[in-house]
C-alpha cells in the first residue's frame, strides 16, 4: 500500500488521461497534488473537484508548455500552491502527440514536439530542484515507442528517447541528494479521452493479441506504477525506464 500523507506532488498534463489518473492515484495515497493543465482548464478543475470529493487536497495550475515563459508561468502557480512547503514528487506527464510519419512531419510540428516533450520537462526539472526535498522523486512518462519501430511515430519516439537518456544522467547527478529519477513507458492505453480510438473494428483485439498479458492497458495501470515509484518502497530504484505496457510487442506469441 502506497502512503504519501503530508507529501506534495506536481503532475503535468493532469487534466485528463494518464495524467489525471496519476493525480487521482497520488491524492488517494494522501499527497496534496498540484494539477497542471495546458489549455483544458475545465478538465483540471474536474480533477481537483474529484480529489476533493474523495477527501484529498489539490490545486489547479495553468501553463501552456512549449511557449515562451512556460516554466516560469507554471512555477508561479506551483510556488503559490506549495505555500512554503517543499515539493516531494514531480511527474512530467504532459506531452504533445505524434506528428505523423517522416514524409508528413513539418519543421513546425517537429519543433513543437521537442519543445513540449523534451525542453519543457528538462527545464521544469531544473526549475523544480530548489523546491524538491532531498529524497524526492522525479518521474517522467516515456513510451514503448522507444523500443518499437513505428514509422508513424519517428519524431515522437525521438523525443521519448531523449527523456529516457535525461532520466539516466539526472539519476546519476541527483543521487547525492537521495533523489530518484525514473521513467515509465506505457503502451496502448485506453483513457476516457481516447476511448473512441479503440472502438475501431478489430483494433482492441489486435492490440490485446500482441500484448503478453492479453488486454489493452488502462490509465490506472500506469498510475499505479507511478505511485509505486513515488513511494518509499521504490527508494532503491533510480535511473530506470519501467515498461508499463503489459508486455506489448515483446515477440511472437505462443500458439
N, C-alpha and C positions, 0 to 999 in steps of 0.2 A: 504494500500500500504506500503510495506517494504522499508525503506530508510536507506542505510548504507554508504552514501557518506563520504569519508575520513577515513573509518574504514578498518581494516586488518583482514584477516581470513586465517587460515590454515585448509585445508581439506585433511585428509589422504586417500589414495586409490582413488585418483580423476582422474585417467587416463581413467576410463570407468565406465559404470553402474551408480548406485545410486550416488557414489561419484562424478562422472563427472557432473551429473545433479545438485547436490548441489553446486559445484563450479560455474557452469554457472549461477545458480539462485542467489547466493550471489553477483557475479560480476555484474549481471543485476541490482541489487539493489544499486550498487555503491561501493562495497567493493573491495579492492585490495586483490586478492586471491593467496595464496601460494598453488600450486597444487602438492601434494606429489604423488610419484609413487614408486612401489617396483621394478618391472622389466620391465614394459611397458612404456619405455621412449617415444616411438612414440605416444602412446595414450595421455600421459601427454602433449607432445608438441602440439598435435592437440587441446587439451582442452585449452591450453594457446592461441593458434592461434585463436580459435573461440571466446574467450573472447576479444582478441584484435581487431578482425574484427568488433565486436559489440561496440567498443569504450571503453572497460574496460582495466584493468591492471592486470597482473598475472605473476607469476614466477613458473617454474617447479623445484622441488627439489626431488632428488632420495635418497632412503634408503630402503634396504630390511629388513623389520621388522621381528623379531623373530631370528635375528642373533646377534652375539657379536658386541657391539658398535653401534647398530642400532639407538638408540636415539641420541647419540652424532653426528653421521653422519647426521641425519635428521636436528638437530638444528644448525649445522654449516651452512647448506644451508638456514635454516629459518632466522637466525640472519643476514646473508648477504642480504637476500631479504627484511627484515624489515628495514635495514639501519638506525637503531637507533629509529625507531618508536615502540610504544607498539603493542602488539597483542591484538585484540579485541575479536576474536571468534576462538575457537578451536573445530573442528569437527573430532572426532575419528570415521572414517568410515571403514578404512581398516580392512579386516578380512579374515582368512582362511576359506574355505568352509567345510561343514560337512565331517567327515572322515568315515562315514558308521555306521552300527549297532554294538552293543556291540561285537558280535562274530567275526566281521571283523576288528575292530579297533586294530591297533598295538600300542605299547608304544611310538614309534617314532611319529606316526601320532597324538596321543593324546597330547604328549608334544609340538608338533608344533602348534596345535590348541590353547593351553593355552599360548604359547609364543607370538603368533600373536594377539590373540583375547582378552587376559587378561593382560599379562605382559606388552606388548607394550603400550596399551592405558594408563595403570596405570603410567608407568614411563614417557610417553610423557606428561601427565598432570603435574607430578612432575617437569619435566624439563621446562615446559611452564610457571609455576606460576610466576617466577620472571619477565617474559616478559608480562604477562597478566595484563591488566589495571584493576583497581578497577571498578566494574560494568561490567566486561566482561562476556563472555558466554562460557560454556563448554557443548558440546552436543556429546553424544556417540550413535552410531547406534546399537541397540539391535535387537531383532527378536521376532515375535509371537511364536517362538519355545519354549519360556519360559512358555507359558500358554497352550501348546498343548502337548499331548503325542504322539510323533513321534519316533518309535523305530529306525529309520534310522538316527536320529539326536541327540541321547542322549548326546554325548560328546560336540557337538556343542551347544546344549541348555544349558549345564552346563556352558560353557564359557559366554554365554549371560546372564545367571542368575547372574554370578559373576559381570559383569559390571553394572547390574541394582542395585545390592547391593552397589557397589562402588559409583554409582550416588547418592543414598540416603545419604550415610555417608559423601561424599565430599560436598554435598549441605549444610549440617549442618555445616561443618568445614569452608567452604569458604563464607558463608553468611555474616560474619562480614566485608568482603571486598565488599559486594554487587555483588559478582559473582554468577550467577545462574548456576546450574548443572542439566541437564536433559538428558533423553534418548528418542530415537524414535524407535519404534518397527514396522518395515514393515512386511507385509505378503508376499504372492506370488506376485512378482513384475517383470514385463516384462521390459527388457532393450535391447539395441542394441546388447549386447554380449550374452545374454541368450535367445534371442527370439526363437531360434530353439527348445528349450525345450518345449515351449508352442504350438508347431506345432504337437506334439504327438497326435494321434487321441483321441478326447474326453477330453483331459486334460484341456484345457482352459474352456470348458463348465462345467466340473466338479468343477473347482475352482470357476467360476462365480456363479454356483448354490449353493455353500457353503459360499458365501460372501453376507452379508446383503445388500450391495449396488450393487450387481449383475454384477460385472465385475472383470477382472484381473487388478491389480494395475499397474501403470506406474511409471517410475523413478521420473517424475515431481511431482507426488502426494506426494512422500516422501520429495523431495527437498523443496516444499512449506511449509511443516510443520517445517522443519529445519530452513528455512528462518524466519518464524514467531518466533520461539524460540530464534533466534539470534537477533531479533529486540527489540526496546524499548517497543513495545506493550506487550512483554512477561516478563516484568521486575518483575512481582509478581508471577511468576511460577518457582518453583525450587524443586528439589528432586523428580521429576515425571517421569514416563515412559508413553509416549504418544503413544498409539496404532495407527499406520498409515497403517492399513490393509484393510480398507473398511468394517471392521466387519467380518473377516474371521473366520469361525467355532465358531460363537457365540452360536449356538444351533440349534435345529430343525427349519427349515423354515416353515412359514405358507403356507398352500396349496393354 
